[in-house]
């Protein structure tokens, strides 16, 4: 593909692994050049411009997460009151959807443990979608936190799944199907009398290369709309900064209302599509 070849917005979105909404927003903010063609003034993107944009984006794990706090490598573990569930009351229309950025599994669990504690101490159920080879680590982390995963599972308060049982059923990723899966899990627990629910997922399934994984950020954005119906549900998405690209990390910032950093939960950059369309 020539550097000067013009890509459609669909092709450019696939190239950057972001949503078309993000591309529209960046062009309106003049962060990403585009040309307009045809009677409908449709956007077209030069591959060379996309590559220049990626040079900046690929630094975004540090620029977005580390530099944002200026202390990513040395920051202390957050107190429970510095995480979203126990941190403050949510504003009307706000959703508990958090992108958690980490560099290794020790940091992941230092940041995630307060969310787990907040929910399990309240007797709330917990669904965790982990990497294919991470089950024993998850069980060990729960035990080290003072929880008995076998008892939790027997009581219907803990469910552990792998991507093949959730995100990548039938070997493909379909955002709408995964939204239905999440909502079915929520409704099942609500039917058992639970409103407060914790759901989390390690997002490295994106690296599988399975058909449809390029729609991951579209799915993340759709989750925000679903969660408006369930204000007591918290979803935490785990972004491994050593394995996922800068483009994916930046996409997480733009698809989540909140971001968990080592010392606090900060605002994300998500905007509803109708807001972006009016910008």
LINFEN-V451519 format. One record per backbone hydrogen bond with DSSP energy under -0.5 kcal/mol. CO is the residue of the C=O (numbers start at 1). NH is the residue of the N-H. E is the energy in kcal/mol with one decimal. If there is no record, write none. Layout:
BEGIN
[[CO/NH/E] [CO/NH/E]]
END
This chain:
BEGIN
[[2/5/-1.2] [3/48/-2.2] [5/47/-1.3] [7/45/-2.3] [8/12/-2.7] [9/13/-2.3] [10/14/-2.0] [11/15/-2.2] [12/16/-2.1] [13/17/-1.0] [13/18/-2.0] [19/23/-1.6] [20/24/-2.4] [21/25/-2.3] [22/26/-2.8] [23/27/-2.2] [24/28/-2.1] [25/29/-2.1] [26/31/-2.9] [26/32/-1.2] [27/30/-1.0] [35/44/-2.1] [37/42/-2.0] [38/41/-1.3] [42/37/-2.0] [44/35/-2.6] [45/7/-3.2] [46/50/-1.9] [47/51/-2.5] [48/52/-2.0] [49/53/-2.1] [50/54/-2.1] [51/55/-1.5] [52/56/-1.1] [53/57/-2.4] [54/58/-3.3] [56/59/-1.4] [57/60/-2.9] [59/62/-0.8] [59/63/-2.5] [60/64/-3.9] [60/65/-0.8] [61/65/-1.3] [61/66/-1.6] [62/67/-5.3] [62/68/-0.5] [65/69/-1.1] [66/69/-0.9] [66/70/-2.1] [66/71/-0.6] [66/72/-0.6] [71/74/-0.5] [71/75/-1.9] [79/82/-1.8] [80/83/-1.9] [80/86/-0.5] [82/265/-0.9] [83/87/-1.1] [84/88/-0.9] [91/94/-2.2] [95/97/-1.4] [96/235/-2.8] [97/258/-1.3] [98/100/-0.6] [98/237/-3.1] [99/101/-0.6] [99/260/-2.7] [100/239/-3.3] [102/241/-2.9] [104/108/-2.4] [105/109/-2.2] [106/110/-1.8] [107/111/-2.1] [108/112/-2.4] [109/113/-2.1] [112/115/-0.9] [112/116/-1.8] [113/117/-3.0] [114/118/-2.5] [115/119/-1.7] [116/120/-3.1] [117/121/-2.3] [119/124/-2.8] [120/123/-1.4] [125/198/-2.3] [126/159/-2.1] [127/200/-2.4] [128/130/-0.7] [128/161/-2.3] [129/202/-2.6] [130/163/-0.6] [131/134/-1.8] [134/138/-2.4] [135/139/-2.6] [136/140/-2.5] [137/141/-2.5] [138/142/-2.2] [139/143/-2.3] [140/144/-2.4] [141/145/-1.1] [142/145/-0.5] [142/147/-2.2] [143/146/-1.8] [147/149/-0.8] [148/152/-2.5] [149/153/-2.6] [150/154/-2.3] [151/155/-2.0] [152/157/-3.0] [152/158/-0.8] [153/156/-1.3] [157/126/-2.0] [159/128/-2.6] [161/130/-2.4] [162/165/-2.0] [163/166/-1.7] [163/168/-3.3] [166/169/-0.9] [168/171/-2.1] [169/172/-1.4] [171/211/-0.5] [172/174/-0.5] [174/178/-2.2] [175/179/-2.4] [176/180/-2.0] [177/181/-2.0] [178/182/-2.6] [179/183/-2.7] [180/184/-2.3] [181/185/-2.0] [182/186/-2.3] [183/187/-2.8] [184/188/-2.1] [185/189/-1.9] [186/190/-2.5] [187/191/-2.2] [188/192/-0.7] [189/192/-0.6] [189/194/-2.3] [190/193/-1.8] [195/197/-0.6] [196/125/-0.6] [197/234/-2.8] [198/127/-2.7] [199/236/-2.4] [200/129/-2.6] [201/203/-0.6] [201/238/-3.0] [202/205/-0.8] [203/206/-1.8] [204/207/-1.7] [205/208/-1.9] [206/209/-1.2] [210/213/-1.9] [211/173/-2.8] [212/215/-2.2] [213/216/-1.8] [215/219/-2.0] [216/220/-2.3] [217/221/-2.1] [218/222/-2.1] [219/223/-1.9] [220/224/-0.8] [221/224/-0.7] [221/225/-0.9] [222/226/-1.9] [223/227/-2.7] [224/228/-0.9] [225/228/-0.5] [226/229/-1.7] [227/230/-1.3] [230/233/-1.9] [232/197/-1.2] [233/96/-0.6] [234/199/-2.8] [235/98/-2.7] [235/237/-0.5] [236/201/-1.7] [237/100/-3.3] [237/239/-0.6] [238/203/-2.5] [238/240/-0.6] [239/102/-2.0] [239/241/-0.8] [240/243/-1.0] [240/244/-2.8] [245/249/-2.4] [246/250/-2.7] [247/251/-2.1] [248/252/-2.1] [249/253/-1.5] [250/254/-1.7] [251/255/-0.8] [252/255/-0.6] [252/256/-0.6] [253/256/-0.6] [253/269/-3.0] [256/270/-1.5] [257/268/-2.8] [258/99/-2.2] [259/261/-0.7] [259/266/-3.1] [260/101/-1.6] [261/264/-0.5] [264/261/-3.0] [264/266/-0.6] [266/259/-3.1] [272/275/-0.7] [272/276/-2.0] [273/277/-2.9] [274/278/-1.1] [275/279/-0.7] [276/279/-0.9]]
END
